Amino acid sequence: MSLEPFSRDDPIFRDEDVLRDSHQPETLRERDRELEEYQSALKPVIKGARPRNIFIYGQTGVGKTIATTMIMERLQIDQREYDGLDVEVVQVVCKNLKNSYQAAVKLVNQFRDSENKIPMTGYPPDSVYGFLWEHLREVDATHVLFVLDEVDSIGSDDQILYQLPRANDNGNVPVDETKVGVVGISNKFTFRDNLSARVKDSLCDEEIHFPPYNADQLRNILSQRAERAFLDGVLSEDVVPLAAAMAGQESGSARQGLKLLYKAGDLARKNDDQRVTEEHVREAEPKVKESQVRNELESIPTQSHLTLYSLLLLERQDQLPAKSSEIYDVYEIIAERADASVKTARTIRDRLSQLKLKGFLDTEEYNEGSQGGSYYLYEFGDIRPDVVEEVLQSVDRLEELFHADDTP
């Protein structure tokens, strides 16, 4: 088969990048209240006072990161109007970080050139924080705002969220030289509840909740993007309303709606169709949903990966559904083989509950009366075991398990 020449001709898209996560719109629709709260929380900074620490939370795809980028850019532009004010913003994404130590290392390296960056392991924690305070004392700015996006990725180790907001109070950075503030952004509603009391007191001066979008809001957002993304006359009238309704019912995420639009357009392009129709959107939905499940599977913690791997082994042996105790027996062996810390049975039961809430597992309660009591049986839910296996094989910590004799 001979290859067709590459061509810039596109019968569907004018600018498909407008539908990508990385696209930064000039305006953020349907978030007037949240933007107003956000700017109000940063008012002390523009006045030269100490920043209030801000905690932003809401599920993925509801505008938290876009709002933060827009507001920080506006703050740095407007500060130029005032003498004696110099605000520096240090923004990091914590998605692939496992604990506070790694977050602190990444912050230190934000101040260093490529030849002087420190590794993710090897230094005592006190030394890493010492490097960070040293860099902050050297910064020629009146304010430094740390934006920690997807901060829930660091899990229960919240030391960084205690240290940073108290950098001035603890004397690590003289407040008369540089005032330090923190903006924590979390995709998980429960992350704040799991923070220690001392961290809540420090981090949560201001809390701003970004709720899910409803179908009408999503329709306005998708219409704005679609107008720039697609060629005139390409979209059938029912495409945007259907994508908005599907995303609104499923998650309230603009990101999901945009992915539906892109995938529908991509399917039309591949089929050499002249228009994007309702049928393309319906065909796109399961493909987008599977992609989201894969992304969610990749992002869960190592202990959850090990728990799923244990279920995968039991499924191979036709031993599902299984009790939590049976899953734990396999988990203990797997965790030791993976050189991971072996958690308690109670912790793994909590992991199983979390995986159930995400839709990865199904449970059924059994009651054997006074003799046997009640218990739950677990099995895979809205996700196929082969998808779980494919994702887990890409996890560095589990890769060797697939090449070993995996029979418990």
C-alpha positions in Angstrom: 0.0 0.0 0.0 1.4 3.4 -1.0 1.2 6.3 1.4 -0.9 9.3 0.7 0.9 12.6 0.9 0.4 14.7 4.0 -1.9 17.6 3.5 -3.1 20.5 5.5 -6.6 20.3 4.0 -9.1 19.5 6.7 -12.8 19.3 6.0 -13.8 19.4 9.6 -11.5 21.4 11.9 -10.4 25.0 11.7 -8.2 24.8 14.8 -8.6 21.5 16.8 -6.1 22.7 19.4 -8.9 24.9 20.8 -10.5 21.6 22.1 -7.3 20.4 23.9 -6.7 20.6 27.7 -3.7 22.8 27.1 -5.7 25.5 25.4 -5.9 28.7 27.5 -9.1 30.6 26.6 -9.2 34.4 26.8 -12.3 34.3 29.0 -13.7 31.7 31.4 -17.4 31.3 31.0 -19.8 30.3 33.8 -17.3 31.1 36.5 -18.0 34.7 37.4 -18.7 34.0 41.1 -15.6 31.9 41.5 -13.3 34.4 39.7 -14.7 37.2 41.9 -14.0 35.2 45.1 -10.5 34.3 43.8 -9.6 37.9 43.1 -11.0 39.0 46.4 -8.8 36.5 48.2 -5.7 37.9 46.5 -6.6 41.5 47.3 -4.1 41.8 50.1 -1.2 41.0 47.7 -2.0 43.9 45.4 -2.1 46.1 48.5 1.3 44.9 49.6 0.1 43.0 52.6 0.8 39.3 53.4 -1.1 36.9 51.2 -3.9 34.8 52.4 -3.4 31.1 51.8 -6.1 29.8 49.4 -7.4 26.3 49.0 -9.2 25.6 45.6 -11.2 22.4 45.2 -13.5 20.7 42.7 -13.4 17.7 40.4 -11.3 17.7 37.2 -12.5 19.8 34.2 -14.4 22.5 36.1 -12.0 25.4 35.5 -9.7 25.5 38.5 -6.4 25.5 36.7 -7.6 27.8 33.9 -9.0 30.3 36.5 -5.7 30.2 38.4 -3.6 30.8 35.3 -5.8 33.7 34.2 -5.8 35.4 37.7 -2.1 35.0 38.2 -1.3 36.5 34.8 -3.6 39.4 35.6 -2.1 39.9 39.0 1.4 40.1 37.6 0.3 42.6 35.0 -1.6 44.8 37.4 1.2 44.9 40.0 3.3 47.0 37.6 1.0 49.9 38.4 2.2 50.0 42.0 5.7 51.0 43.2 7.4 48.8 45.7 5.4 45.7 44.6 7.0 42.7 42.9 5.0 39.4 42.9 6.6 36.2 41.7 4.5 33.2 41.0 6.0 29.7 41.3 3.5 27.1 39.8 4.1 23.4 39.9 1.9 20.4 39.1 2.1 17.7 41.7 0.4 15.0 39.7 3.4 12.6 39.6 4.7 13.4 43.1 4.1 10.9 45.8 4.8 12.9 49.0 5.8 16.2 50.5 9.5 15.4 50.1 9.2 15.2 46.3 7.1 18.3 46.2 9.8 20.2 48.2 12.5 18.9 45.8 10.5 20.1 42.8 10.1 23.5 44.4 13.8 23.8 45.1 14.6 22.9 41.5 12.2 25.7 40.2 14.9 28.1 41.5 17.8 26.3 40.0 19.3 25.9 36.5 19.5 22.5 34.9 23.1 21.9 36.0 22.3 22.4 39.7 19.1 20.6 40.2 18.9 18.1 43.1 17.7 14.5 42.7 14.4 13.2 44.1 16.2 11.1 46.6 19.3 11.4 48.7 19.0 14.5 50.8 17.6 14.6 54.3 14.2 16.5 54.4 15.6 19.3 56.6 18.3 19.9 54.0 15.8 20.1 51.2 13.7 22.6 53.1 16.9 24.5 54.0 17.6 24.9 50.3 14.1 26.2 49.7 14.3 28.8 52.4 17.7 29.9 51.2 16.4 30.4 47.6 13.4 32.4 49.0 15.7 34.6 51.0 17.6 35.3 47.8 14.6 36.2 45.8 14.3 39.8 44.8 10.5 40.0 45.2 8.1 41.4 47.8 5.8 38.4 47.4 6.2 34.8 46.3 3.0 32.8 45.6 3.4 29.0 45.4 0.7 27.4 43.3 0.5 23.7 44.0 -1.8 22.2 41.3 -3.2 18.7 41.9 -1.8 18.8 45.4 -3.9 15.9 46.5 -1.4 13.6 44.6 1.0 13.8 47.6 -1.5 11.8 49.7 -1.6 12.0 53.5 2.0 13.3 53.8 1.0 17.0 54.2 4.3 18.4 55.6 4.9 20.7 52.6 1.4 22.2 53.3 2.5 23.0 56.8 5.9 24.3 56.0 5.2 26.7 53.1 2.3 28.7 54.6 4.3 29.1 57.9 7.6 30.1 56.2 7.2 33.7 57.4 5.8 32.9 60.9 8.6 30.4 61.6 11.3 32.8 60.7 12.5 30.8 57.7 11.9 33.7 55.4 11.9 37.3 56.9 8.4 38.7 56.3 9.8 42.2 55.8 11.8 40.9 52.8 9.5 38.4 51.1 6.0 37.6 52.0 5.1 33.9 51.1 1.6 32.6 50.2 0.3 29.3 49.0 -2.5 28.3 46.6 -3.4 24.6 46.9 -5.6 23.1 44.1 -7.2 19.8 44.7 -9.3 17.5 42.4 -10.7 15.7 45.4 -13.3 17.0 47.8 -12.2 14.7 50.6 -8.5 15.8 50.5 -9.1 18.8 52.7 -10.9 16.6 55.3 -7.9 14.4 55.6 -5.5 17.2 56.3 -4.2 17.5 59.8 -5.7 20.3 61.9 -2.4 22.3 61.9 -2.4 22.3 58.1 -6.1 23.3 57.8 -5.3 26.3 60.1 -2.4 27.4 57.8 -3.6 26.5 54.3 -7.3 27.2 54.3 -7.5 31.0 55.0 -9.8 31.1 52.0 -11.6 28.2 50.4 -13.2 28.4 46.9 -15.3 25.5 45.6 -15.7 25.0 41.8 -18.8 22.9 41.5 -19.6 20.7 38.4 -21.1 22.4 35.4 -24.7 21.7 34.5 -25.8 21.0 31.0 -26.8 24.6 30.2 -23.4 25.9 31.4 -21.6 23.2 29.4 -23.6 24.1 26.3 -22.4 27.7 26.5 -18.8 26.6 27.1 -18.7 24.1 24.3 -20.4 26.5 21.9 -17.7 29.1 22.5 -14.9 26.5 21.8 -16.7 24.9 18.9 -17.1 28.2 17.0 -13.3 28.5 16.8 -12.5 24.8 16.5 -14.7 23.7 13.6 -15.3 25.0 10.1 -18.5 27.0 9.5 -21.5 24.7 8.8 -19.7 21.5 9.8 -21.6 20.8 13.1 -25.1 19.6 13.1 -27.4 21.6 15.4 -27.7 18.8 17.9 -24.0 18.0 18.3 -23.1 20.6 21.0 -26.4 20.2 23.0 -25.9 16.4 23.0 -22.2 16.6 24.0 -23.1 19.0 26.8 -26.0 16.8 28.0 -23.8 13.7 28.1 -21.0 15.5 29.9 -23.4 17.2 32.3 -25.1 13.9 33.2 -21.8 11.9 33.5 -19.5 14.3 35.3 -20.2 18.0 34.9 -16.8 18.3 33.4 -16.0 20.7 30.5 -13.0 18.6 29.7 -15.2 15.6 29.0 -17.5 17.7 26.8 -14.5 19.0 24.8 -13.1 15.5 24.4 -16.5 14.4 23.1 -16.6 17.2 20.5 -13.0 16.5 19.4 -13.5 12.7 19.1 -16.8 13.2 17.2 -15.1 15.5 14.8 -12.1 13.1 14.5 -14.5 10.2 13.7 -16.2 12.3 11.0 -12.8 13.3 9.5 -11.6 9.6 9.4 -14.9 8.6 7.7 -14.6 11.4 5.2 -18.0 12.6 6.3 -18.9 16.2 5.4 -20.7 17.0 8.7 -20.3 16.0 12.4 -23.6 14.6 13.6 -25.4 13.2 16.6 -24.3 9.7 15.6 -20.6 10.7 15.7 -21.1 12.0 19.3 -22.8 8.8 20.4 -20.0 6.7 18.8 -17.4 8.9 20.5 -18.8 8.6 24.1 -17.6 5.0 24.9 -14.2 5.8 23.4 -13.8 8.9 25.6 -15.1 7.1 28.7 -12.5 4.3 28.3 -9.7 6.9 27.9 -10.8 8.6 31.1 -10.9 5.3 33.0 -7.4 4.6 31.8 -6.2 8.0 33.0 -7.8 7.5 36.3 -6.4 4.0 36.7 -2.9 5.4 36.0 -3.2 8.2 38.6 -4.3 6.2 41.6 -1.7 5.4 44.4 0.7 2.4 44.3 -1.2 0.6 47.1 -4.4 0.8 45.0 -2.5 -0.6 42.0 -1.3 -3.5 44.2 -4.9 -4.1 45.4 -6.2 -4.2 41.8 -3.3 -6.5 40.8 -4.4 -8.9 43.6 -7.9 -8.9 42.2 -6.5 -9.5 38.7 -4.7 -12.6 39.9 -7.8 -13.9 41.6 -9.8 -13.2 38.5 -7.4 -15.2 36.4 -7.9 -18.2 38.8 -11.7 -17.8 38.5 -11.8 -16.9 42.3 -13.9 -13.7 42.0 -16.0 -12.4 43.6 -13.8 -12.7 46.8 -13.9 -11.5 50.4 -11.6 -8.7 51.5 -9.7 -11.2 53.6 -9.0 -13.4 50.5 -7.9 -10.4 48.5 -5.6 -9.3 51.4 -3.9 -12.7 51.5 -2.9 -12.2 47.9 -2.0 -8.6 48.4 0.5 -9.4 51.2 2.5 -11.6 48.8 2.3 -9.1 45.9 3.4 -6.1 48.0 6.4 -8.0 49.3 7.4 -9.1 45.8 7.0 -5.4 44.6 9.2 -4.3 47.5 6.4 -2.1 48.7 5.3 -1.5 52.3 2.7 -4.0 53.4 -0.3 -2.2 54.7 -2.8 -3.5 57.3 -6.0 -5.4 56.3 -8.0 -2.4 57.4 -6.1 -0.1 55.0 -6.7 -2.4 52.1 -10.4 -2.6 52.9 -10.4 1.2 52.7 -8.7 0.9 49.3 -11.3 -1.5 48.1 -14.0 0.9 49.2 -12.3 3.8 47.3 -12.0 1.6 44.2 -15.7 0.8 44.5 -16.6 4.5 44.7 -14.6 5.1 41.5 -16.7 2.4 39.8 -13.7 0.0 39.3 -15.2 -2.6 41.6 -18.7 -4.0 42.4 -19.7 -5.4 45.7 -22.5 -7.6 47.0 -23.3 -8.0 50.6 -23.9 -11.5 52.1 -25.4 -12.4 55.4 -24.9 -15.8 56.9 -26.8 -15.1 60.1 -25.5 -15.4 63.6 -23.0 -18.1 62.6 -21.3 -16.5 59.6 -22.1 -12.8 60.0 -22.3 -10.4 57.1 -19.5 -9.7 54.6 -18.9 -8.2 51.1 -17.7 -9.9 48.0 -15.7 -7.9 45.5 -15.3 -8.2 41.8 -14.5 -5.9 38.8 -17.1 -3.3 38.1 -17.5 -1.0 35.1 -14.0 -1.8 33.8 -12.8 -4.8 32.0 -10.0 -6.9 33.6 -7.9 -6.7 30.4 -8.0 -2.9 30.6 -6.8 -3.1 34.2 -4.0 -5.5 33.2 -2.9 -3.2 30.3 -2.7 -0.2 32.5 -0.9 -2.0 35.4 1.7 -3.3 33.0 2.7 0.3 32.3 3.2 1.0 36.0 7.0 0.9 36.8 6.6 -0.7 40.2 4.4 -3.5 38.8 6.1 -4.2 35.5 8.4 -6.9 36.9 5.4 -8.7 38.5 4.0 -9.4 35.1 7.3 -11.0 34.0 7.6 -13.2 37.1 5.6 -16.2 38.3 2.5 -14.4 39.5 0.7 -17.3 41.1 0.4 -16.6 44.8 
